Amino acid sequence: MFTCGRYDFAGEWAYRVGVPAKSGVSGGVLAVLNRQLGIAVYSPRLDANGNSARGIKVCIDLAEEFALHAFDVMNFGSSFLRVL
């Protein structure tokens, strides 16, 4: 899901959000933190790449707020559940 789940936006998604995700042309986004958390977002307004524009924004905000980025050097094992 990390490298292919977001169509032409996959590389930028991995860099900006850092959470494996799959999107659909209906506006759905499903992001997964292995064995910890699943995020589902639905908003039918699509961007030029065919991804949910608001779904991208929500996932970016959540990843920043809870330090979910997989490539963040300060993220010691995606400790989302231990934080809450």
C-alpha positions in Angstrom: 0.0 0.0 0.0 2.9 2.4 0.7 4.2 2.5 -2.9 1.1 1.9 -5.0 -2.1 2.7 -3.1 -2.4 6.3 -4.0 -2.0 6.2 -7.8 0.3 9.0 -9.1 0.3 10.6 -5.6 1.9 7.5 -3.9 5.5 9.0 -3.6 4.4 12.3 -2.3 2.0 10.6 0.1 4.8 8.5 1.5 7.0 11.6 1.9 4.3 14.0 3.4 2.1 11.6 5.4 4.2 8.5 6.0 1.3 6.2 6.6 0.5 3.3 4.2 -2.9 4.0 2.6 -5.2 3.1 -0.2 -7.6 5.4 -2.0 -10.5 4.9 -4.3 -12.0 7.0 -7.0 -15.2 7.3 -4.9 -13.4 9.5 -2.4 -12.5 6.9 0.2 -9.2 6.7 1.9 -8.0 3.8 4.2 -4.8 4.3 6.1 -3.2 1.6 8.3 -0.7 1.6 11.1 0.4 -2.0 11.5 -1.2 -3.7 14.5 -2.2 -0.3 16.0 -4.6 1.8 14.1 -6.8 2.1 11.0 -8.1 5.4 9.6 -11.0 5.6 7.2 -12.0 8.9 5.6 -14.6 9.6 3.0 -15.1 12.8 1.0 -16.1 12.6 -2.7 -14.4 15.8 -3.8 -11.3 14.5 -5.8 -8.1 16.3 -6.7 -6.3 16.1 -10.1 -4.8 12.7 -9.2 -8.2 11.1 -8.4 -7.7 11.2 -4.6 -10.0 12.7 -2.0 -8.8 16.2 -1.4 -10.3 16.5 2.1 -9.2 12.9 2.9 -5.6 13.9 2.2 -5.9 16.9 4.5 -7.4 14.9 7.3 -4.7 12.2 7.1 -1.9 14.8 7.0 -3.3 16.5 10.1 -3.7 13.3 12.0 -0.2 12.1 11.0 1.3 15.4 12.3 -0.8 15.6 15.4 0.0 12.1 16.6 3.5 11.7 15.0 2.4 8.7 12.9 4.9 9.2 10.0 6.8 5.9 9.5 10.0 7.6 8.4 10.1 10.1 11.3 13.4 9.5 13.2 11.7 10.6 16.5 8.9 8.0 16.0 10.0 5.0 18.1 7.9 2.2 16.7 4.7 4.2 16.0 3.9 4.6 19.7 0.4 6.0 19.0 -1.4 3.6 21.5 1.1 4.3 24.2 0.7 8.1 23.9 -3.1 8.0 24.5 
